[in-house]
């Protein structure tokens, strides 16, 4: 039969049988016969069609006919399968069309699985011997064919061995069959080894097949487990250079599966910690994924990419040693590059996640969760802030869409340490004349709303408790003003208005002192204001703020009162005799640091507020002395400040010689007092007896402890400025003829000031140990602690106060180089007398 006649016969059969199949009255048996006639007509046509005209085969017509056959007979029909196997060896033309329907024809009965598979593979071997070019179509047909276990292993081996000599376009069906027929770990490992070495020129050909294989119900778990194990072994052996783009994509895919998420997250953290995370491969894959406007692979991995970016950003929280800075910069680069590749909806999702993330990290910091270290939280928060700030600076419109969210958070009552981030972003978004930002007037209105929701003044205890939310908003307002006064988007008139508003907050007409949080932020504003050219009145502002606290009083005007104890009334002569007698013999008792008076209006039972209080006092006195030195220049004298008395609360008015913790505040240079460990233990034991005898109250102990912390901050501020004055004397060579004598005297007074500070530190440590010991006794009361009844509720308070006091005096004050530069220690610790201080620290 000629080709044209064969085609005519095929079309005639198809038309006739399709007409029959459209009849609703024919039986099921007749419908099967019609379908088989169509199939036989297709086989007859392919047998007759000339080999040289392969390209002219009417494939669309034949596919439609085969679809009709499968539709009528149903999948896995035994009769159709038998006819198909008989025809395959003797039908060379259009054989690929028959291979396409092969998986739908193979019977699936378990009882016949081995027999069916053996018969099928036997026929396919025969076909392959006849025509080697049938290899890829055969392997492709077997990719979704149900086979016996032995059959799958044989097919896997055939696919595995075929990979070496294939064209790029032939890889997909062979790889699909290879992965589909993996039955054990050994086969999976071998498959991954060869697939990771393939260079197809277009990874889009094989990557979807590999990622899809992990979803297989049959062997997806084996494939995923072996790939993850392969990656873990690479990390363990330090083979970072062997990481491929394919590995990155597999990680992105498997991060979405709960079974492998934790292992892969641990792997990522290890790579980041060791500075070996393959950011180059990750960025390379991002570029490939987004090279096209939209692709299936891009949509598939986009969500995982966003999750990975946030996971990497939080790495400082999880990595004990902290995330290396070089890794953090690469993390930021990755997130910014990803942001500019994803669509607008995903961009908004990313920014919203970053804003929420910053808020959540700050809340964890605020709650002091023990699971995380504070500096790790700080690093994470700063990292999130850096990314959002970069986005706001480079593409303001991207963050501007969230203006209402930023404003709402800034004016809410939620407590968080993340408001500086929001304020920084908000100020960066203010319009600078281009018309694409926030109107500066709108931000000025916001500032006014925050500043004047409350005066932020220190009132009585009840009103202070009620106005905590308002105080928080005032503090935010001052922080906002600090950023605004530095921003070029605001006019000089706006900045002068800010200055007046802040002045009204910091210097109320009733001359009350401001709350610590408000005061500290106010000092920040004044510092930035002076640097912006607004020096007028800054010193007077700070002077009035200090006066309102009542912390500093002259000895002549001080009104003596009961229930206070004065510390450091006598300066040991060894700190005076080396200087000029004219200066040494003068009485310099010009000032008193009235800590007890300052504490009269303070709630001392909130240790969480102590750090704010201590640093507010330090910064206020430090700025006052610094501005005062600049104001008076060489006329400023540190003597009265360095020899000032301390007014502290007297909490146990009996036998002051015995109760050295609470009385007798003097620098001990004999090593017989509170430097002696035996004496310290004795003092703590005596104080505990007094406590359980109800001679001491919890609030009394906390008041003294906070008083000592405040005294330390005052002394540190004086020491810092006294040292700066000494340096300026050396630099300027002021007071000719007396300069050397003055330098010796001031150096001695600085040494004395440092020892006072160290003595305060020691007392704080002893008092903290006392509180801890009392708390332990309350947890396990004995017969000797009969007075413990009713005090159990104070255990947590005592422990928190003890812990916070030690942290503040050590890491936040004495050994914080921003408070006391190292040169101060070098100047003050120069004699053998100081060795004990060094050894004990």
C-alpha positions in Angstrom: 0.0 0.0 0.0 1.3 3.4 -1.0 1.7 6.2 1.6 -1.2 8.3 0.3 -3.4 5.2 0.3 -2.4 4.3 3.8 -3.2 7.8 5.0 -6.6 7.7 3.3 -7.4 4.4 4.9 -6.4 5.7 8.3 -8.5 8.8 8.0 -11.5 6.8 6.8 -11.2 4.4 9.7 -10.9 7.2 12.2 -14.0 9.0 10.8 -16.1 5.9 10.7 -15.3 4.6 14.1 -15.6 8.0 15.7 -19.1 8.3 14.3 -19.9 4.9 15.8 -18.5 6.0 19.2 -20.8 9.0 19.2 -23.8 6.8 19.2 -25.2 6.3 22.6 -27.1 3.1 21.9 -24.0 0.9 21.2 -22.8 -1.5 23.9 -19.6 -1.5 25.8 -18.3 -4.5 23.8 -19.0 -2.7 20.5 -17.2 0.4 21.8 -14.1 -1.7 22.7 -14.2 -3.1 19.2 -14.3 0.3 17.7 -11.4 1.5 19.7 -9.3 -1.6 18.8 -10.1 -1.0 15.1 -8.7 2.6 15.5 -5.6 1.3 17.1 -5.1 -1.4 14.5 -5.6 1.2 11.7 -2.8 3.4 13.3 -0.4 0.4 13.5 -1.2 -0.6 9.9 -0.6 3.0 8.8 2.8 3.2 10.6 4.0 -0.1 9.1 3.2 1.2 5.5 4.6 4.7 5.9 7.9 5.1 4.1 11.0 5.6 6.4 12.3 8.5 4.3 9.1 10.4 5.0 9.3 10.1 8.8 8.9 13.9 9.2 5.6 13.8 7.3 3.8 11.5 9.7 0.5 13.2 10.8 1.4 13.1 14.5 -1.5 15.2 15.6 -4.0 12.9 13.9 -2.4 9.8 15.4 -2.2 11.3 18.9 -5.9 12.2 18.7 -6.6 8.6 17.6 -4.5 7.1 20.5 -6.3 9.4 23.0 -9.6 8.0 21.8 -8.4 4.5 22.2 -7.2 5.0 25.7 -10.4 6.9 26.6 -12.6 4.0 25.5 -10.5 1.1 26.7 -9.2 2.7 29.9 -5.7 2.6 31.2 -3.7 -0.6 31.7 -5.9 -2.7 29.4 -4.4 -6.2 28.9 -5.6 -6.6 25.3 -4.2 -3.3 24.2 -1.0 -4.0 26.0 -0.5 -7.3 24.2 -1.2 -5.8 20.8 1.2 -2.9 21.6 4.1 -5.2 22.6 3.6 -7.3 19.4 3.7 -4.2 17.3 6.7 -2.4 18.8 9.5 -4.6 17.2 7.9 -4.5 13.8 6.9 -0.8 13.7 10.0 1.3 13.2 8.2 4.4 11.9 6.6 6.6 14.5 7.6 4.3 17.3 8.0 7.3 19.7 4.3 7.8 19.4 3.7 4.3 20.7 6.3 4.8 23.5 4.2 7.8 24.6 1.2 5.6 25.5 3.3 2.7 26.8 3.1 3.7 30.6 -0.8 3.8 30.3 -1.0 0.4 28.8 1.1 -1.7 31.2 -1.1 -3.8 33.5 -0.7 -2.9 37.2 -1.9 -6.0 39.0 0.6 -6.9 41.8 0.3 -10.6 41.1 1.5 -10.2 37.6 4.0 -7.5 38.2 7.2 -9.6 37.6 5.8 -11.4 34.6 4.6 -8.1 33.0 7.9 -6.3 33.7 10.0 -9.2 32.3 7.9 -9.4 29.1 8.1 -5.6 28.6 11.8 -5.3 29.1 12.4 -8.3 26.8 10.5 -6.5 24.0 12.3 -3.2 24.6 15.7 -5.0 24.5 14.7 -6.4 21.1 13.7 -2.9 19.9 17.0 -1.5 21.2 19.0 -4.1 19.3 17.2 -3.1 16.1 17.5 0.6 16.6 20.0 2.2 19.0 18.4 5.6 18.5 15.4 4.3 20.4 17.4 4.4 23.7 16.2 7.8 24.9 12.5 7.3 23.9 12.6 3.9 25.7 14.1 5.3 28.8 11.7 8.2 28.7 8.7 5.8 28.4 9.9 3.9 31.4 10.1 7.0 33.6 6.5 6.6 34.7 5.9 3.0 34.0 5.0 0.8 36.9 7.7 -2.0 37.2 8.7 -4.7 39.5 11.6 -4.1 42.0 14.1 -6.0 39.8 12.8 -4.2 36.8 13.3 -0.8 38.4 16.9 -1.7 39.2 17.6 -2.7 35.7 16.0 0.4 34.3 17.9 2.6 36.8 21.2 1.0 35.6 20.3 1.5 32.0 19.6 5.2 32.6 22.7 5.6 34.8 25.0 4.2 32.1 23.3 6.2 29.4 24.1 9.6 30.9 27.7 9.7 29.7 26.9 9.9 26.0 23.8 12.1 25.7 23.0 15.4 24.1 21.7 18.2 26.3 18.2 17.8 25.0 18.2 14.1 25.9 18.9 14.6 29.6 15.4 15.4 30.9 13.7 12.0 30.1 16.8 10.0 31.2 17.2 11.9 34.5 13.6 11.6 35.2 13.7 7.8 34.7 17.0 7.6 36.8 15.5 9.4 39.8 12.1 7.7 39.5 13.6 4.2 39.7 16.0 4.8 42.6 15.2 2.1 45.2 17.9 2.4 47.8 20.5 4.7 49.3 23.4 3.4 47.2 21.6 4.1 43.9 20.6 7.6 45.3 24.2 8.5 46.2 25.5 7.3 42.8 22.7 9.3 41.0 23.6 12.5 42.9 27.3 12.1 42.3 26.8 11.9 38.5 24.0 14.5 38.3 26.1 17.1 40.3 28.9 16.6 37.7 26.7 17.2 34.7 27.3 20.3 32.7 24.1 20.7 30.6 24.7 24.3 29.6 21.1 25.0 30.8 20.3 24.0 34.3 16.6 24.8 33.8 16.5 21.5 31.8 17.2 19.3 34.8 16.7 21.4 38.0 12.9 21.1 38.0 13.2 17.3 37.5 15.5 17.1 40.5 13.3 19.3 42.7 10.2 17.4 41.6 11.8 14.1 42.6 11.8 15.1 46.3 8.0 15.2 46.1 7.7 11.5 45.1 5.7 9.4 47.5 7.6 6.4 46.4 11.3 7.4 46.9 11.3 11.1 47.5 12.4 10.6 51.2 15.4 8.5 50.1 16.4 11.1 47.5 16.1 14.0 49.9 17.9 12.3 52.8 20.9 11.2 50.7 21.2 14.7 49.2 21.1 16.4 52.6 23.6 13.9 54.0 25.9 14.7 51.0 25.7 18.4 51.8 26.4 17.8 55.5 29.4 15.7 54.7 30.7 18.5 52.5 30.4 21.0 55.3 32.0 18.6 57.8 35.0 18.1 55.5 35.4 21.8 54.8 34.8 21.4 51.0 33.0 24.8 50.5 34.4 25.2 47.0 32.5 22.1 45.9 29.1 23.8 46.5 27.2 24.1 43.3 24.3 26.3 42.2 22.2 23.1 42.2 23.0 22.6 45.8 21.7 26.0 46.7 18.5 25.3 44.8 18.0 22.0 46.5 18.5 23.6 49.9 15.8 26.2 49.0 13.5 23.4 48.0 14.0 21.2 51.1 13.8 24.1 53.5 10.1 23.9 52.9 9.9 20.3 54.1 9.6 19.9 57.9 11.6 16.6 57.8 14.8 18.4 56.7 14.3 22.0 57.8 16.2 21.8 61.1 19.2 20.0 59.6 19.5 22.4 56.7 19.1 25.4 59.1 21.9 24.0 61.2 24.0 23.5 58.1 23.4 27.1 57.0 24.4 28.4 60.5 27.6 26.4 60.4 28.6 27.8 57.0 27.9 31.3 58.2 29.8 30.9 61.4 32.8 29.4 59.5 32.6 32.2 56.9 32.0 29.6 54.2 28.4 30.2 53.1 28.3 30.1 49.3 26.8 33.6 48.7 28.4 33.7 45.3 26.4 30.6 44.2 23.3 32.0 45.9 23.5 35.3 44.1 24.3 33.5 40.8 21.1 31.5 41.1 19.1 34.6 42.0 20.3 36.2 38.8 19.5 33.1 36.7 16.0 32.7 38.3 15.1 36.3 37.6 16.8 36.6 34.2 13.4 35.8 32.7 10.3 37.9 33.6 8.5 34.9 35.1 9.2 31.2 35.3 7.8 28.2 37.0 11.1 27.7 38.9 11.1 31.3 40.0 7.6 31.0 41.4 8.4 27.8 43.1 11.5 29.0 45.0 10.5 32.7 45.6 8.9 32.0 49.0 11.8 30.0 50.1 14.2 32.7 49.1 12.3 35.3 51.2 12.3 32.9 54.2 16.1 32.3 53.8 16.8 36.0 53.7 15.1 36.5 57.0 16.6 33.4 58.5 20.1 34.6 57.6 19.3 38.0 59.0 18.5 36.4 62.4 21.8 34.4 62.5 23.4 36.5 65.3 20.7 35.3 67.7 21.4 31.6 67.0 25.2 31.6 66.6 26.9 31.7 70.0 30.1 33.4 68.8 28.1 35.9 66.7 27.8 36.3 63.0 31.1 37.3 61.3 30.9 40.9 60.0 31.9 39.8 56.5 29.0 37.4 56.5 26.6 40.1 57.7 27.6 42.4 54.9 27.0 39.6 52.4 23.7 38.8 53.9 22.7 42.5 53.5 23.9 42.5 49.9 21.9 39.3 49.2 18.7 40.7 50.7 19.0 44.0 48.8 19.7 42.2 45.4 16.8 39.9 46.0 14.5 42.8 46.8 15.2 44.5 43.5 14.5 41.2 41.6 11.2 40.2 43.1 7.8 41.6 42.1 6.1 44.4 44.0 3.8 42.1 46.0 6.8 40.2 47.3 8.7 43.4 47.9 5.9 44.6 50.2 5.9 41.2 51.9 9.7 41.5 52.5 9.5 45.0 53.9 6.5 44.2 56.1 8.4 41.1 57.4 11.5 43.2 58.2 9.4 45.8 60.1 7.7 43.1 62.1 11.1 41.4 62.7 12.7 44.5 64.1 9.8 45.0 66.4 9.9 41.4 67.6 13.6 41.4 68.2 13.3 44.6 70.2 10.5 43.0 72.3 12.7 40.0 73.1 15.4 42.5 74.2 12.9 44.3 76.4 11.7 41.1 78.0 15.4 40.0 78.7 14.8 36.5 77.5 17.7 34.4 79.0 17.7 32.2 75.8 19.5 35.0 73.9 22.5 37.1 74.7 22.0 40.8 74.7 24.8 41.6 72.3 23.5 39.0 69.9 20.1 40.7 70.0 21.7 44.0 69.5 23.6 42.7 66.5 20.4 41.2 65.0 18.4 44.4 65.6 21.1 46.5 64.0 21.3 44.1 61.1 17.5 44.4 60.4 17.8 48.2 60.8 20.6 48.4 58.3 18.6 46.6 55.6 15.5 48.7 56.1 17.5 51.9 56.2 19.3 51.0 53.0 16.0 50.3 51.3 14.5 53.6 52.6 17.6 55.5 51.4 17.9 53.9 47.9 14.2 53.5 47.2 12.1 55.7 49.5 8.9 54.9 47.7 9.3 51.2 48.7 9.1 52.0 52.4 6.8 55.0 52.0 3.9 52.7 51.3 4.2 51.6 55.0 4.1 55.2 56.3 0.8 54.6 58.2 2.3 51.5 59.9 5.3 53.4 61.0 3.3 56.3 62.4 0.9 54.0 64.1 3.7 52.1 65.9 5.4 55.3 66.9 2.2 56.6 68.6 1.1 53.3 70.1 1.3 52.3 73.7 3.4 49.2 72.9 6.7 49.0 74.8 9.6 48.2 72.6 13.3 49.2 72.1 12.8 49.3 68.3 11.5 52.9 68.0 14.8 54.4 67.0 14.8 52.2 63.9 11.3 53.5 63.0 12.3 57.1 63.7 15.4 56.8 61.6 13.5 55.4 58.7 10.7 58.0 59.0 13.1 60.9 59.0 14.9 59.5 56.0 11.6 59.5 54.2 10.9 63.2 54.7 10.6 65.1 51.4 13.7 67.1 50.4 12.0 69.1 47.7 11.5 66.3 45.2 7.9 65.8 46.0 8.2 62.0 46.6 8.5 61.9 50.4 6.6 62.7 53.6 5.7 66.3 54.1 8.0 67.8 56.9 4.9 69.5 58.3 3.3 66.1 59.0 6.4 65.0 60.9 6.4 68.3 62.9 2.8 67.6 63.9 3.7 64.1 64.9 6.6 65.5 67.1 4.3 67.9 68.8 1.8 65.1 69.4 4.4 62.9 71.1 6.1 65.6 73.1 3.0 67.1 74.7 0.9 64.0 75.5 2.5 64.4 79.0 5.1 66.6 80.6 7.4 63.7 81.4 8.1 65.2 84.8 8.8 63.3 87.9 5.6 63.3 90.0 4.5 61.3 93.0 4.6 57.6 92.8 0.9 57.0 92.0 0.8 59.5 89.0 4.1 58.1 87.7 2.6 54.6 87.5 -0.4 55.9 85.7 1.5 57.9 83.1 4.1 55.3 82.0 2.6 55.2 78.5 2.8 59.0 78.2 6.3 59.1 79.5 7.3 56.5 76.8 5.8 58.7 74.1 7.6 61.8 75.3 10.9 59.8 75.2 10.1 58.8 71.7 9.3 62.4 70.8 12.7 63.5 72.1 14.4 60.8 70.1 12.5 61.9 67.0 13.5 65.5 67.6 17.2 64.3 67.9 17.0 62.8 64.4 15.0 65.7 63.0 17.4 68.3 64.1 20.2 66.6 62.1 18.1 66.1 59.0 18.6 68.6 56.1 15.0 68.2 55.1 13.9 70.5 58.0 14.4 74.3 57.9 16.2 76.4 60.5 12.9 77.7 61.6 11.6 74.1 62.2 14.7 73.3 64.2 14.4 76.4 66.4 10.8 75.3 67.0 12.0 71.9 68.0 14.5 73.5 70.4 11.8 75.5 72.2 9.5 72.4 72.5 12.3 70.3 74.0 13.2 73.1 76.3 9.7 73.2 77.6 9.8 69.5 78.3 13.2 69.5 80.0 12.8 72.7 82.0 9.2 72.8 83.2 7.9 75.9 85.0 7.3 74.0 88.2 11.1 73.1 88.3 10.4 69.4 88.8 13.1 67.0 87.6 12.3 65.0 84.4 12.1 61.2 84.4 15.4 59.5 83.6 14.3 58.1 80.2 13.0 61.5 79.1 16.1 63.3 80.5 18.6 61.1 78.7 16.9 61.5 75.4 16.7 65.3 76.0 20.5 65.4 76.6 20.9 63.6 73.3 18.9 66.3 71.6 20.9 69.1 73.2 24.1 67.5 72.2 23.0 67.2 68.6 21.5 70.7 68.7 24.8 72.2 69.8 26.7 70.5 67.0 24.2 71.9 64.5 25.2 75.4 65.5 22.6 75.9 68.2 25.1 76.3 71.1 23.1 79.3 72.5 21.9 78.5 76.0 22.8 74.7 76.0 25.0 75.1 79.1 22.3 77.0 80.9 19.8 74.4 80.0 21.9 71.6 81.4 22.7 73.7 84.5 19.0 74.2 85.2 18.3 70.5 84.6 20.9 69.6 87.1 19.7 72.1 89.6 16.1 70.7 89.3 17.4 67.2 90.4 18.8 68.6 93.6 21.7 66.3 93.2 24.4 68.9 93.6 24.4 71.4 96.5 27.0 73.6 98.0 28.1 72.8 101.5 27.3 76.3 102.7 23.6 76.1 101.6 23.0 72.5 102.5 20.3 71.9 105.2 21.4 69.0 107.3 18.7 66.4 108.1 18.3 63.1 109.9 18.4 59.6 108.5 21.4 60.3 106.2 25.0 59.3 106.3 27.9 61.3 104.7 30.5 59.4 102.8 34.2 60.2 102.2 34.3 63.2 104.6 38.0 63.0 105.1 40.5 62.8 102.3 43.5 60.6 103.3 46.5 62.8 103.8 48.6 60.6 101.5 46.6 62.0 98.5 47.4 65.6 99.6 50.9 65.8 101.0 52.7 65.4 97.6 51.2 68.6 96.2 51.8 72.2 96.9 51.0 73.0 100.6 49.1 76.1 99.6 46.6 74.0 97.7 46.8 71.0 99.9 45.8 72.8 103.1 42.9 74.6 101.6 39.5 73.3 102.4 37.9 72.3 99.1 34.6 70.9 100.5 32.5 72.9 98.2 29.9 70.4 97.1 27.7 67.6 98.3 26.3 64.9 96.1 22.8 64.7 97.6 21.8 61.2 96.5 19.4 60.6 99.3 17.5 63.8 98.5 17.3 62.7 94.9 15.9 59.3 95.8 13.0 60.9 97.8 10.8 61.0 94.7 12.0 57.8 93.1 10.4 54.3 93.1 13.3 52.1 94.1 11.5 48.8 93.8 11.7 48.6 90.0 15.3 47.4 89.3 14.5 47.3 85.6 14.6 51.1 85.7 17.9 51.4 87.5 20.1 51.4 84.4 18.2 54.3 82.9 18.4 56.2 86.2 22.1 55.6 86.7 23.1 56.7 83.2 20.8 59.7 83.2 22.7 60.9 86.3 26.0 60.1 84.7 25.3 61.8 81.4 23.7 64.9 83.1 26.7 65.5 85.4 29.2 64.6 82.7 27.7 67.0 80.1 27.4 69.7 82.8 31.0 69.4 83.7 32.2 69.1 80.1 30.2 72.2 79.1 31.3 74.0 82.2 35.0 73.3 81.5 34.5 74.7 78.0 32.6 77.6 79.3 35.1 78.6 82.0 38.2 77.2 80.2 41.3 77.4 82.3 39.4 78.9 85.3 37.6 75.6 86.0 39.0 73.9 89.1 38.3 70.2 89.7 39.3 70.1 93.4 35.9 70.7 94.9 34.3 68.1 92.7 37.0 65.5 93.4 36.6 66.0 97.2 32.8 66.3 97.3 30.9 64.5 100.0 28.2 61.9 99.3 24.9 62.1 101.0 23.4 58.6 101.3 20.4 57.1 103.0 21.0 55.9 106.6 19.1 52.6 106.8 20.4 51.2 110.1 21.1 53.8 112.7 22.9 51.7 115.3 26.5 50.8 116.0 28.1 52.4 112.9 31.5 50.9 113.8 29.9 47.5 113.6 27.7 47.9 110.5 30.3 49.0 108.0 28.2 48.2 105.0 25.6 50.8 105.9 27.8 53.4 107.6 31.4 54.5 107.8 31.8 55.4 104.1 35.5 56.1 103.7 38.3 54.9 101.4 40.0 52.0 103.1 43.8 51.9 102.4 44.6 49.6 105.3 43.2 46.3 103.9 41.5 45.8 107.3 38.0 46.8 106.3 35.8 45.8 103.5 38.7 44.5 101.5 39.1 41.6 103.9 37.1 38.6 102.9 36.6 37.4 106.5 35.2 40.8 107.4 32.9 40.8 104.4 31.4 37.5 105.4 30.9 38.7 108.9 29.2 41.9 107.7 26.8 40.0 105.4 25.9 37.6 108.2 25.3 40.5 110.6 23.2 42.3 108.0 21.1 39.2 107.5 20.4 38.9 111.2 19.3 42.5 111.2 17.0 41.9 108.2 15.3 38.9 109.7 15.0 40.8 113.0 13.0 43.3 110.9 15.5 46.1 111.6 16.0 46.4 107.9 13.3 46.5 105.2 13.6 45.3 101.6 12.9 48.8 100.4 15.7 50.2 102.6 18.2 47.8 101.1 17.1 48.6 97.6 17.3 52.4 98.3 20.8 52.1 99.5 21.9 49.9 96.6 20.4 52.3 94.1 22.0 55.2 96.0 25.4 53.5 95.7 24.9 53.0 92.0 24.0 56.7 91.5 27.0 57.7 93.6 29.2 55.6 91.3 27.8 57.3 88.3 28.4 60.7 89.8 31.9 59.8 90.8 32.7 58.3 87.4 31.5 61.6 85.7 33.7 63.6 88.0 36.7 61.3 87.4 36.3 61.5 83.7 36.2 65.3 83.6 38.9 65.7 86.1 41.2 63.6 83.9 40.2 65.6 80.9 41.1 68.8 82.8 44.5 67.3 83.7 45.2 66.5 80.1 44.3 70.0 79.0 46.7 71.4 81.6 49.4 69.3 80.2 48.6 70.3 76.7 48.1 74.0 77.3 50.8 74.4 80.0 48.5 76.7 81.9 49.3 78.3 85.3 53.0 78.9 84.7 55.2 78.3 87.7 52.6 76.3 89.5 51.7 73.9 86.7 53.7 70.9 87.9 52.6 71.2 91.5 48.9 71.4 90.4 49.4 68.4 88.1 50.7 66.4 91.1 47.9 67.5 93.3 45.1 66.8 90.7 46.7 63.5 89.9 46.6 62.5 93.5 42.9 63.7 93.8 42.1 61.6 90.7 43.7 58.6 92.4 41.6 59.3 95.4 38.5 59.6 93.3 39.2 56.3 91.6 39.6 54.6 95.0 36.3 56.1 96.1 34.7 54.7 93.0 36.3 51.3 93.6 35.1 51.4 97.2 31.6 52.1 96.0 31.9 49.2 93.6 33.0 46.9 96.4 30.1 48.0 98.6 27.7 47.4 95.7 29.0 43.9 95.3 28.7 43.2 99.0 25.2 44.5 99.1 24.3 42.5 96.0 25.7 39.4 97.7 23.6 40.2 100.7 20.4 40.5 98.7 21.2 37.2 97.0 21.9 35.5 100.3 18.7 36.8 101.8 16.8 35.5 98.7 18.4 32.1 99.0 17.4 32.0 102.7 13.9 32.9 101.9 13.7 30.1 99.3 14.9 27.6 102.0 13.9 29.1 105.3 15.4 27.6 108.4 14.5 27.9 112.1 17.0 30.7 112.5 15.1 32.8 109.8 12.0 33.0 111.9 11.4 36.5 110.5 11.0 35.3 107.0 7.2 35.1 107.2 5.6 37.5 104.8 8.8 38.1 102.8 8.6 35.3 100.3 7.0 37.6 97.7 10.3 39.6 97.6 12.6 36.8 96.5 12.4 37.6 92.7 12.8 41.3 93.5 15.9 40.8 95.6 17.5 38.5 93.0 16.8 40.8 90.1 18.2 43.8 92.0 21.3 41.9 92.9 22.0 40.8 89.3 21.3 44.2 87.8 23.4 46.1 90.2 26.5 43.9 89.5 25.9 44.3 85.7 25.5 48.0 85.9 28.6 48.8 88.0 30.9 46.4 86.2 30.0 46.2 82.5 28.0 49.4 82.1 30.0 51.8 84.2 33.4 51.1 85.5 34.6 49.0 82.6 32.7 50.8 79.9 35.4 52.8 77.9 32.8 55.3 76.9 32.4 56.2 80.6 35.9 55.8 81.7 38.6 55.7 79.0 41.5 53.3 79.6 43.9 56.2 80.0 42.0 57.1 83.2 42.8 53.8 84.7 46.5 54.1 83.7 46.7 57.4 85.3 45.0 56.4 88.6 46.7 53.0 89.1 50.3 53.8 89.3 51.5 52.7 92.8 51.8 49.4 94.6 48.9 50.5 96.7 46.7 49.9 93.6 47.9 46.3 93.0 45.1 45.0 95.3 42.5 46.7 93.1 43.9 45.2 90.0 44.2 41.7 91.5 40.6 41.8 92.9 39.3 42.8 89.4 
